Amino acid sequence: MRLGALLYTLGYGGAMLALCMVIPLVVSILGGHWGHARNFTVGLTLTTFVSGAMVISGLPTRRTPARNIELLLIMLLFWFVLPLLASIPLTGAVQVRSFFAGYFEAVSGLTTSGGGVIAYPQLEDAPILVWRALLGWLGGLWTLVFAVGVLAPFAVGGLSLVGSPLLQHNEDDSLSVRLGRPLRIIFPYYISLTGLGIIGIAAGGDGFFAAFCLALSGISGTGTSIVSGSISDQFSLLSQFSLTVLCVLSALSLPALVAMTHIQSAQFIREAEFRVFISIVAVFAVVSALTQESQGYLGIIFQAISLATTAGFNFLPGDSLSDWPVLWVMLPVAVGGMGLSMAGGVKINRAILVGRELASELRRLAYPSSVSVTRMRGRTVDMADFSATWSYMAIFILSLSVAIIALGAFGLDMESVWAVTFGALTNSLAIVPHLGLESSLATMSSATQFFIIILMIAGRIELLVLLVIFSARFRRLLR
């Protein structure tokens, strides 16, 4: 392991963070928010200096071939270290009472979890709201890059892109090249979809500022808004529809779509993952509509999409969502979106693999000599994929159990324990404030918030660290 290669790549991540800080700094100056302008200037200066120092210190080793252990560590450093720099401007927010609270907010944004200490966004000034949206947007971009550059090569829990142009690399490529290549491919698509989302929401007549913040939050699946409460109470139907479309895009396997742009869209629609995703939304919406008749069918459909994509927006009027059972709300969240997307959760492709493996075992009970072949994304799924999937499911259940016990020990009530555990591990904490729980993220102790930070990062890196610790197969990859 070479520290220089890690610092060099981490420095470029810090440079991206510094570039994003320019936007809220300009908003602060134009709006006359001089306190925020000072904070963003300090944050921009410090981030630029630290990032530049890391890049310069890593220059001698920037071309050395990347090792698997370095790919794992750079993910951890991005999610743990860079939020320290991102939290500097957040200390000027009305509802951020300490630097650690700002760090919690920054981690929540960069992991696209969406939950934080800012419970009432309407009380904050425009620069803070813009910065929150940008953190989620940048975190979504990093999620895609790491999914393609790290998670897919590791085949974490059965996630892979075998044969995809996005995975074409030489064994002697450096760490920065391994991550830089998918970034250059994904970024044009990502920023184009963001721009279309801004136009779509702005067409609803809710203004450019709201469109900008909501579009960045929607395309990344972060789920943060510029107001507390329901989206349906604040924004037009067209804006809600555009935001819902962005949520769907955030849950699609964007790297795979980029790699398959030469294939007709009709073939993608026939993909098993997409059909299962539509089925989850449809079944959840129908059952919810039958049990919650007075809440409007369109709002329930939008809400089903928001939960299935793990975005966590509240599309139901008023406090209606707080009447829903917590475990029912968290059911589609636990499954999550498609593999190698910005969505959290177990992922649909893993659920499909588990289902097909169980069906195959049942067939063997009736026909012991039968041979079944499982295909997914145009290739045959081998035993290594099934083994990786079952390893992931075991680690996920173990993490869920430990988190429930730990959060209960921190003094949270049982409903809050379930909601926060699922929300953190599936990066969908944005939905938690809308469930009418006794516990609030903003009022939790620093120890509880730090544990939630660990859960959010663990969910964002697909529990890779725990897979390495407990699975011999993944440990061998690091040798």
C-alpha positions in Angstrom: 0.0 0.0 0.0 1.4 3.4 -1.0 0.2 6.4 0.9 1.2 8.8 -1.9 -1.2 7.2 -4.4 -4.0 7.5 -2.0 -3.3 11.1 -1.2 -3.0 12.0 -4.9 -6.4 10.6 -5.7 -7.9 12.0 -2.5 -6.6 15.4 -3.5 -8.5 15.3 -6.7 -11.6 14.5 -4.7 -11.0 17.5 -2.6 -10.5 19.6 -5.7 -14.0 18.6 -6.9 -15.3 19.6 -3.5 -13.6 23.0 -3.8 -15.0 23.6 -7.2 -18.5 23.0 -5.9 -17.9 25.5 -3.0 -17.6 28.2 -5.6 -21.3 28.1 -6.4 -22.7 28.8 -2.9 -19.9 31.3 -2.4 -21.2 33.3 -5.4 -24.8 32.9 -4.1 -23.6 34.2 -0.7 -22.1 37.3 -2.3 -25.0 38.0 -4.7 -27.5 37.6 -1.8 -25.5 39.7 0.6 -25.0 36.8 3.1 -21.6 38.0 4.2 -21.3 35.6 7.1 -21.8 32.6 4.8 -19.5 34.3 2.2 -16.8 34.3 4.9 -17.4 30.7 5.8 -17.3 29.5 2.2 -14.2 31.5 1.6 -12.5 29.9 4.5 -13.7 26.5 3.4 -12.7 27.0 -0.2 -9.3 28.3 0.8 -8.6 25.4 3.2 -10.0 22.8 0.9 -7.9 24.1 -2.0 -4.7 24.2 0.1 -5.2 20.7 1.6 -6.2 19.2 -1.7 -3.2 20.8 -3.5 -0.9 19.6 -0.8 -2.2 16.0 -1.1 -1.8 16.1 -4.9 1.7 17.4 -4.7 2.8 14.9 -2.0 1.4 12.1 -4.1 3.1 13.1 -7.4 6.0 10.6 -7.1 3.7 7.6 -6.8 0.8 8.7 -9.0 1.7 6.3 -11.9 2.2 3.2 -9.8 -0.2 0.3 -10.5 -3.3 0.3 -8.2 -3.7 -2.4 -5.7 -7.0 -3.8 -4.5 -6.4 -2.7 -0.9 -5.9 0.9 -2.2 -9.2 0.8 -4.0 -10.9 -0.2 -0.8 -9.1 2.4 1.3 -9.7 5.3 -1.1 -13.5 4.7 -0.8 -13.2 4.9 3.0 -11.1 8.0 2.8 -13.5 9.8 0.5 -16.5 9.2 2.8 -14.7 9.8 6.1 -12.1 12.5 5.4 -13.6 14.8 2.7 -16.8 15.5 4.8 -14.4 17.2 7.3 -13.7 19.8 4.7 -17.3 19.9 3.4 -18.6 20.6 6.9 -16.7 23.9 7.3 -19.3 26.1 5.6 -22.1 24.2 7.3 -21.0 25.6 10.7 -22.7 28.8 9.7 -26.2 27.2 9.5 -28.7 28.2 12.1 -29.5 24.5 13.0 -25.9 23.3 13.0 -24.7 23.9 16.6 -21.2 22.3 16.4 -18.6 21.2 14.0 -19.5 17.5 14.6 -23.1 18.3 13.7 -21.8 19.8 10.5 -19.8 16.7 9.9 -22.9 14.5 10.4 -24.8 16.7 7.9 -21.9 16.5 5.4 -21.6 12.7 5.6 -25.3 12.4 5.2 -25.2 14.5 2.1 -22.1 12.9 0.4 -23.5 9.4 1.1 -26.8 10.5 -0.5 -28.6 9.5 2.8 -30.4 12.8 3.1 -31.0 12.8 6.8 -29.3 15.4 9.0 -29.5 17.9 11.8 -31.2 20.5 9.5 -34.8 19.6 10.3 -36.4 22.8 9.0 -34.6 23.8 5.7 -36.8 26.9 5.3 -35.1 28.5 8.3 -31.7 28.4 6.5 -30.3 30.9 4.0 -30.0 30.1 0.3 -26.2 29.3 0.3 -26.6 26.5 2.9 -29.5 25.0 0.9 -27.5 25.1 -2.3 -24.5 23.5 -0.5 -26.6 20.7 0.9 -28.0 20.0 -2.6 -24.4 20.1 -4.1 -23.1 17.7 -1.5 -25.8 15.2 -2.4 -25.2 15.7 -6.1 -21.4 15.2 -5.8 -22.0 12.2 -3.5 -24.2 10.6 -6.2 -21.4 11.1 -8.8 -18.8 9.6 -6.5 -21.2 6.7 -5.8 -21.4 5.8 -9.5 -17.6 6.2 -10.0 -16.9 3.9 -7.1 -19.6 1.4 -8.1 -17.9 1.0 -11.5 -14.2 1.4 -10.4 -14.3 -0.5 -7.1 -17.5 -2.5 -6.4 -17.9 -4.0 -9.8 -14.3 -5.3 -10.1 -14.7 -6.8 -6.6 -18.0 -8.3 -7.7 -19.4 -7.2 -4.3 -22.4 -9.2 -3.5 -22.8 -10.3 -7.1 -22.6 -6.8 -8.6 -20.5 -6.9 -11.7 -20.3 -5.4 -15.2 -18.5 -8.2 -17.0 -17.7 -7.2 -20.6 -18.7 -3.6 -20.1 -16.5 -0.8 -21.7 -16.6 0.9 -18.3 -14.5 -1.8 -16.8 -11.8 -1.8 -19.5 -8.5 -1.1 -17.7 -5.0 -2.4 -17.7 -3.6 -4.2 -14.6 -0.9 -1.6 -14.4 -3.2 1.4 -14.3 -2.8 3.7 -11.4 -5.4 4.4 -8.8 -6.3 7.8 -10.3 -6.6 6.3 -13.8 -8.8 3.4 -12.5 -11.3 6.0 -11.1 -10.7 8.8 -13.6 -11.8 6.8 -16.6 -15.3 6.0 -15.4 -15.6 9.6 -14.1 -15.0 11.0 -17.6 -17.5 8.6 -19.1 -20.3 9.1 -16.5 -20.0 12.8 -15.9 -21.4 14.1 -19.2 -24.5 11.9 -18.8 -24.9 12.8 -15.1 -24.7 16.6 -15.6 -27.0 16.4 -18.7 -29.7 14.5 -16.8 -29.3 17.1 -14.0 -29.8 19.9 -16.4 -32.9 18.3 -17.9 -34.2 17.8 -14.4 -33.7 21.5 -13.5 -35.6 22.5 -16.7 -38.4 20.0 -15.9 -39.0 21.2 -12.4 -38.6 24.9 -13.3 -41.3 24.3 -15.9 -43.7 23.6 -13.0 -43.4 27.3 -12.1 -41.7 26.9 -8.7 -38.7 29.0 -9.6 -35.1 28.3 -10.6 -33.7 28.1 -7.0 -36.2 25.4 -6.0 -35.7 23.6 -9.3 -31.9 23.7 -8.9 -31.9 22.3 -5.3 -34.6 19.7 -6.0 -33.1 18.5 -9.2 -29.6 17.9 -7.7 -31.3 16.1 -4.8 -33.5 14.0 -7.0 -31.0 12.8 -9.6 -28.6 11.7 -6.7 -31.4 10.1 -4.7 -30.5 12.2 -1.7 -34.1 13.2 -0.8 -33.4 16.7 0.7 -35.7 19.6 0.0 -35.7 23.4 0.6 -38.7 23.1 2.9 -39.8 20.6 5.6 -43.0 18.7 5.2 -44.6 17.3 2.1 -43.5 18.0 -1.5 -47.1 17.9 -2.6 -48.0 20.7 -0.3 -45.3 23.0 -1.6 -44.8 22.3 -5.3 -46.8 22.0 -8.5 -47.9 18.7 -10.0 -45.5 19.1 -12.9 -42.6 19.7 -10.5 -43.5 16.6 -8.5 -43.7 14.5 -11.7 -40.3 15.8 -12.9 -38.8 15.1 -9.4 -40.2 11.5 -9.5 -38.6 10.9 -12.9 -35.3 12.0 -11.5 -35.8 9.6 -8.6 -36.3 6.7 -11.0 -33.2 7.7 -13.0 -31.2 7.7 -9.7 -32.2 4.0 -9.1 -31.4 2.8 -12.6 -28.1 1.1 -13.3 -26.6 4.2 -15.0 -23.1 2.7 -15.6 -24.7 -0.2 -17.4 -26.9 2.1 -19.4 -23.9 4.2 -20.4 -22.1 1.1 -21.5 -25.0 -0.1 -23.5 -26.0 3.1 -25.3 -25.9 1.2 -28.7 -28.7 -1.1 -27.6 -32.3 -0.1 -28.2 -34.3 1.1 -25.1 -36.9 -1.7 -25.7 -34.3 -4.3 -24.8 -33.5 -2.5 -21.5 -37.2 -2.5 -20.6 -37.2 -6.2 -21.0 -34.4 -6.5 -18.4 -35.4 -8.5 -15.4 -34.2 -5.8 -13.0 -36.3 -3.1 -14.6 -39.4 -5.3 -14.6 -39.0 -6.3 -11.0 -38.5 -2.6 -10.1 -41.8 -1.7 -11.8 -43.5 -4.6 -10.1 -42.3 -3.5 -6.6 -43.6 0.0 -7.2 -46.9 -1.3 -8.6 -47.6 -3.8 -5.8 -46.6 -1.4 -3.0 -48.7 1.4 -4.5 -51.8 -0.9 -5.0 -51.6 -2.3 -1.4 -51.1 1.2 0.0 -53.9 2.6 -2.0 -56.3 -0.1 -0.7 -55.4 0.6 2.9 -55.0 4.4 2.6 -57.8 5.4 0.3 -58.1 9.1 1.4 -54.6 10.1 0.5 -54.9 10.3 -3.3 -53.7 7.7 -5.8 -51.2 9.8 -7.6 -49.5 10.8 -4.4 -49.3 7.2 -3.4 -47.7 6.3 -6.7 -45.1 9.1 -6.3 -44.5 7.9 -2.8 -44.0 4.3 -3.8 -41.4 5.4 -6.4 -39.7 7.6 -3.8 -39.3 4.7 -1.4 -38.4 2.1 -4.0 -35.6 4.4 -5.2 -34.5 5.1 -1.6 -34.7 8.8 -2.4 -37.0 9.4 0.6 -39.1 12.4 -0.5 -42.5 12.7 1.1 -45.2 13.1 -1.6 -48.2 12.5 0.7 -50.2 15.5 1.9 -49.5 16.9 5.3 -48.4 14.4 7.9 -50.2 11.4 6.2 -47.0 9.4 6.0 -46.6 9.3 9.7 -49.8 7.2 9.9 -48.2 4.4 7.8 -46.5 1.5 9.7 -42.7 2.1 9.8 -41.8 -1.4 8.7 -44.2 -1.1 5.7 -42.6 2.2 4.7 -39.1 0.6 5.0 -40.0 -2.6 3.0 -39.3 -1.2 -0.5 -36.4 0.9 0.9 -34.7 -2.3 2.1 -34.8 -3.8 -1.4 -33.6 -0.6 -3.0 -32.9 0.2 -6.7 -30.9 -1.6 -9.3 -27.4 -2.8 -9.0 -24.6 -0.2 -9.6 -26.9 2.7 -9.2 -27.1 5.6 -6.8 -29.9 4.0 -4.9 -29.2 2.2 -1.6 -30.7 -1.0 -0.3 -29.9 -4.7 -0.9 -30.4 -4.0 -4.7 -32.8 -5.7 -7.0 -30.3 -7.9 -8.8 -29.3 -9.5 -5.5 -33.0 -10.2 -4.7 -33.4 -11.7 -8.1 -30.3 -13.9 -7.7 -31.5 -15.1 -4.3 -34.9 -15.9 -5.6 -33.6 -17.8 -8.6 -31.2 -19.8 -6.4 -34.0 -20.7 -4.1 -36.2 -21.7 -7.1 -33.3 -23.8 -8.5 -32.9 -25.6 -5.2 -36.6 -26.4 -5.0 -36.4 -27.9 -8.5 -33.5 -30.1 -7.5 -35.6 -31.5 -4.7 -38.1 -32.7 -7.3 -35.6 -33.5 -10.1 -32.2 -34.3 -8.4 -30.5 -34.8 -11.8 -31.7 -31.6 -13.4 -29.3 -28.8 -14.4 -30.4 -25.2 -14.4 -28.6 -22.2 -15.8 -29.3 -18.7 -14.5 -28.7 -15.8 -16.9 -28.6 -12.1 -16.0 -27.6 -9.1 -18.1 -26.8 -11.4 -21.0 -24.4 -13.7 -19.3 -24.5 -16.9 -17.3 -24.4 -16.5 -13.5 -21.8 -18.7 -12.0 -21.4 -20.1 -8.5 -19.0 -17.3 -7.6 -21.8 -14.7 -8.1 -24.2 -16.8 -6.0 -21.6 -17.2 -3.3 -20.9 -13.4 -3.3 -24.6 -12.6 -3.1 -25.2 -15.0 -0.2 -22.2 -13.5 1.6 -23.5 -10.0 1.2 -27.0 -11.0 2.4 -25.5 -12.7 5.5 -23.4 -9.6 6.3 -26.4 -7.3 5.7 -28.6 -9.2 8.1 -25.7 -9.3 10.6 -25.2 -5.5 10.3 -28.9 -4.9 10.7 -29.0 -7.0 13.8 -26.0 -5.3 15.4 -27.3 -1.9 14.5 -30.7 -2.5 16.0 -29.2 -3.7 19.3 -26.7 -0.8 19.4 -29.3 2.0 18.6 -31.6 0.4 21.2 -28.7 0.6 23.7 -28.3 4.3 22.9 -31.9 4.9 24.2 -33.9 5.2 21.0 -37.5 3.9 21.0 -38.1 0.8 18.9 -39.9 2.5 16.0 -37.0 4.9 15.7 -34.5 2.1 15.9 -36.1 0.3 13.0 -36.4 3.5 10.9 -32.9 4.8 11.5 -31.2 1.4 11.1 -32.9 0.7 7.7 -32.5 4.4 6.7 -28.8 4.5 7.4 -27.8 1.1 6.0 -29.9 1.8 2.8 -28.9 5.5 2.6 -32.5 6.7 2.8 -32.5 8.7 6.0 -34.4 11.5 4.3 -37.6 9.7 4.9 -37.1 9.3 8.7 -38.2 12.8 9.7 -41.6 12.3 7.9 -42.5 9.2 10.0 -43.6 11.1 13.1 -41.1 9.4 15.4 -40.3 10.3 19.0 -36.6 10.6 18.2 -35.1 13.3 16.0 -31.7 13.0 14.3 -30.9 16.6 15.4 -31.4 15.8 19.1 -29.5 12.5 19.2 -26.3 12.4 21.1 -22.9 12.7 19.4 -22.2 9.0 20.1 -25.5 8.0 18.4 -24.8 10.3 15.4 -21.3 8.9 15.0 -22.7 5.3 15.0 -25.2 6.4 12.3 -22.3 7.9 10.3 -20.6 4.5 10.3 -23.9 2.8 9.2 -24.3 5.4 6.3 -20.8 4.9 5.1 -21.1 1.1 5.4 -24.3 1.1 3.3 -22.7 3.4 0.7 -19.6 1.1 0.2 -22.0 -1.9 0.0 -20.6 -3.4 3.3 -17.3 -4.1 1.5 -15.2 -3.7 4.6 -17.2 -6.3 6.5 -17.1 -8.6 3.5 -13.4 -8.4 3.5 -13.2 -9.2 7.3 -15.6 -12.1 7.3 -15.3 -13.6 3.8 -12.2 -15.5 2.7 -13.1 -14.9 -1.0 -12.9 -11.1 -0.6 -9.8 -11.3 1.6 -8.0 -13.1 -1.2 -8.8 -10.2 -3.6 -6.7 -7.9 -1.4 -3.6 -10.0 -1.6 
